[in-house]
Amino acid sequence: MSNSSRLSLFAVSPPGLEHITRAELFALGINHPVAVPGGVEFSGYLTHLYRVNLWSRTASRVIARVGEFEAKGFDELRRKAADLAWEKFLRPDTKVEVRATCHKSKLYHSDAVAERVAEAIADRIGTPAPTPPPLGKSPMGAGQGAGVVVRLDHDHCTLSLDSSGAHLHQRGYRLQTAKAPLRETLAAALLLHAQYDPAQPLLDPFCGSGTFAIEAALIARNIAPGLRRRFAFIHWVNFDTQEWGEQLKKARAEIDDSTPIIFASDRDEGAIEAARANAERAGVADSIQFRACAVSSIEPPSAPGLVIANLPYGKRVGSDARNVCAQFGKVAREKCAGWRVGVIAGSLALAKQTRLPFGEPLWIENGGLRVPFLVTPPQTPSTPESRAAHPR
Ligand SMILES: C[S@@+](CC[C@H](N)C(=O)[O-])C[C@H]1O[C@@H](n2cnc3c(N)ncnc32)[C@H](O)[C@@H]1O
């Protein structure tokens, strides 16, 4: 397969954020990306596959379809899977990790399905049949192996290759975490959803390991999120070294030297240390002003911007979440008049404690919990007149 073969591609995105990934792909020059539950379908060449892996801030992984067919029995599955041209992607010595999901199909035992597909690939490319890892236990293609994704839905089998390897939230900078860290892909998606404008200040007063602040700095400085990591597609037979090298070179040249105004604080000194070390690894430590302080002591600049925070949930972070939310709301109203505020809250009831005028929630999954992300509408700067008209 050369760079001239069109591929059927799918960018997996965090649940509820498919529309954000779609907009991102469109901005990356992808034609007709279509948001569907679980991600975004698109088609393109290797150049597009590389570009989305390198530049998407919100996708979890990018998979390429190898083939699809109907299968109601194991023999049929193995035979049809072996008919696919795996050798266009995989070398005979490639270790294969197969992960299967089955939904409303005659073949419902996902481990057995994964095993047959692994055997079929071995039949085709000539390696001894590898043992598939138990579901969810292995980072797909994180090493030298190739991740194969099998999806059986109403007896329709779709077989894809994972081009990303380790999950795309693993940018390579966050080696140190504080309590309840946020996935980098989710943090970036929420910044985009809140329409973060790098020309205005950004403030995260509960920064933990610094994910929002670092992702904002990467956006502001136009740093490709995948610049510091490796991808599974570099092991494919059709890997286009020259194209990939050019994309990396271009991405390095496009880094912006601007100095965004980003404040990150947390009352936990250990969290600040971790956040600073992470920012250094991400190459954006100069773009963020860190400070160990409680939310009540923050000193935002007078020019308004965006306050964004993952508020403590109580369930995950051992503090009185209701009081912290109420305190945050008071600080935001008193010290951040004219700023927009975006928060991940443990629940709508907790968000209500802030007494901030949030719009409709965007429901997201964070740390296995379904929680709301809420943003206030753009505000007009606070004046004595407006304060008199809207007493708090
Ligand atoms: C849910 S975590 C934030 C995680 C962060 N977004 C990340 O990606 O690592 C909440 C953070 O709030 C901090 N925190 C709790 N109460 C605080 C307070 N009153 N003032 C400032 N920080 C506080 C905790 O130390 C913790 O790091």
Ligand as a Chemical Component Dictionary entry (heavy atoms), coordinates in Angstrom:
data_LIG
# 
_chem_comp.id                   LIG 
_chem_comp.type                 NON-POLYMER 
_chem_comp.pdbx_formal_charge   0 
_chem_comp.three_letter_code    LIG 
# 
loop_
_chem_comp_atom.comp_id 
_chem_comp_atom.atom_id 
_chem_comp_atom.alt_atom_id 
_chem_comp_atom.type_symbol 
_chem_comp_atom.charge 
_chem_comp_atom.model_Cartn_x 
_chem_comp_atom.model_Cartn_y 
_chem_comp_atom.model_Cartn_z 
_chem_comp_atom.pdbx_ordinal 
LIG C1  C1  C 0  -9.878 17.340 40.954 1  
LIG S1  S1  S 1  -8.294 17.930 41.368 2  
LIG C2  C2  C 0  -7.783 18.818 39.960 3  
LIG C3  C3  C 0  -7.056 17.925 39.001 4  
LIG C4  C4  C 0  -6.384 18.660 37.866 5  
LIG N1  N1  N 0  -7.328 19.224 36.937 6  
LIG C5  C5  C 0  -5.405 17.721 37.129 7  
LIG O1  O1  O 0  -5.563 17.473 35.943 8  
LIG O2  O2  O -1 -4.500 17.204 37.770 9  
LIG C6  C6  C 0  -8.657 19.187 42.495 10 
LIG C7  C7  C 0  -7.468 19.942 43.062 11 
LIG O3  O3  O 0  -7.978 20.983 43.879 12 
LIG C8  C8  C 0  -7.061 21.212 44.926 13 
LIG N2  N2  N 0  -7.799 21.937 45.981 14 
LIG C9  C9  C 0  -8.766 21.453 46.827 15 
LIG N3  N3  N 0  -9.237 22.446 47.605 16 
LIG C10 C10 C 0  -8.582 23.574 47.251 17 
LIG C11 C11 C 0  -8.636 24.935 47.671 18 
LIG N4  N4  N 0  -9.468 25.324 48.634 19 
LIG N5  N5  N 0  -7.820 25.846 47.065 20 
LIG C12 C12 C 0  -6.991 25.465 46.058 21 
LIG N6  N6  N 0  -6.866 24.186 45.631 22 
LIG C13 C13 C 0  -7.653 23.258 46.222 23 
LIG C14 C14 C 0  -6.542 19.855 45.301 24 
LIG O4  O4  O 0  -5.252 19.962 45.899 25 
LIG C15 C15 C 0  -6.518 19.135 43.941 26 
LIG O5  O5  O 0  -5.228 19.184 43.369 27 
# 
loop_
_chem_comp_bond.comp_id 
_chem_comp_bond.atom_id_1 
_chem_comp_bond.atom_id_2 
_chem_comp_bond.value_order 
_chem_comp_bond.pdbx_ordinal 
LIG C1  S1  SING 1  
LIG S1  C2  SING 2  
LIG S1  C6  SING 3  
LIG C2  C3  SING 4  
LIG C3  C4  SING 5  
LIG C4  N1  SING 6  
LIG C4  C5  SING 7  
LIG C5  O1  DOUB 8  
LIG C5  O2  SING 9  
LIG C6  C7  SING 10 
LIG C7  O3  SING 11 
LIG C7  C15 SING 12 
LIG O3  C8  SING 13 
LIG C8  N2  SING 14 
LIG C8  C14 SING 15 
LIG N2  C9  SING 16 
LIG N2  C13 SING 17 
LIG C9  N3  DOUB 18 
LIG N3  C10 SING 19 
LIG C10 C11 SING 20 
LIG C10 C13 DOUB 21 
LIG C11 N4  SING 22 
LIG C11 N5  DOUB 23 
LIG N5  C12 SING 24 
LIG C12 N6  DOUB 25 
LIG N6  C13 SING 26 
LIG C14 O4  SING 27 
LIG C14 C15 SING 28 
LIG C15 O5  SING 29 
# 
